[in-house]
Amino acid sequence: MKKMAIVEDEDDEDEEEVPIKVVKKPEAPSVPPASADVSVPESKVVADEKAAQAKERGTAALKRGEYRRAAEAYHECCTLQPSNHAHFSNLSLALLKFGQPEHAATAARRCTELEPSFGKGFFRLGQALKAKGEYSEAATHLRMALKIAQAGGGKEAGEIARELAACRDLEAKAA
């Protein structure tokens, strides 16, 4: 703490030492050059690059049948870009193939929350619920996926319809 001498008047010889607190003002942030893109923070750019790399690793692992590695890579994507519904869809697929239908359903639910018009999210959720033996709920989500696919003229409507039929068959056998 610095001390400062206070002078009351010029005639007076007595000076009093008074402690004062020096408060530093925060430095003004540096201004980026005019050519810099100020719309995207650097941390977001780095996260996007890391997520893209993780997605590539996940896709490669999935193709090799390394479902645990794929799930780990897609989980990293979800952590880096938590608002990207496609990452949760990919994570759901990897978890389902890895034999984790409960976790696959959680990832698929998050996908559908983020993007309710993404039919593949409902398809993944239906698949995960079917794997858990929850056929009635699975059929509900598969019907939603089919409806979205048909509305968009999607080529995956046939695959969804086959999954829905298989789900109905399993539900009838379980009853």
C-alpha angles and dihedrals in degrees: 000000000000123000124218131199114232115205113203097189137342095252095054115092097194117094124189122215109223122182114230132186116234112215116199117216115231113255116253112254114259115258113239117236115270091250094057120104102241095178095079121049115229092240090059091050090051091047091050091051092048091047091052090051092048090049091053090050091048094049092048092048091048091053090051091050093247094137098168091054090046091052091049092051093047090047087056089052090052091050093049095043107023094171096056107104094193092064090056091049090052091046090052092053093048092048092048091051089046089057099254104122094160092057091039089057091050092052092046092050089053089050092054091046091054095045115016092180093058103103095191089065091059090044091054090046091051091050092049093048091047089053088052090053094248093131100163094052090041090055090051092056093042090054088052090050091049092049092052092046093050092047090053095042088242120180091220092072091096093053091047092049091052091050090049092050091049090049091051091050092052090047091052092049091049092052 
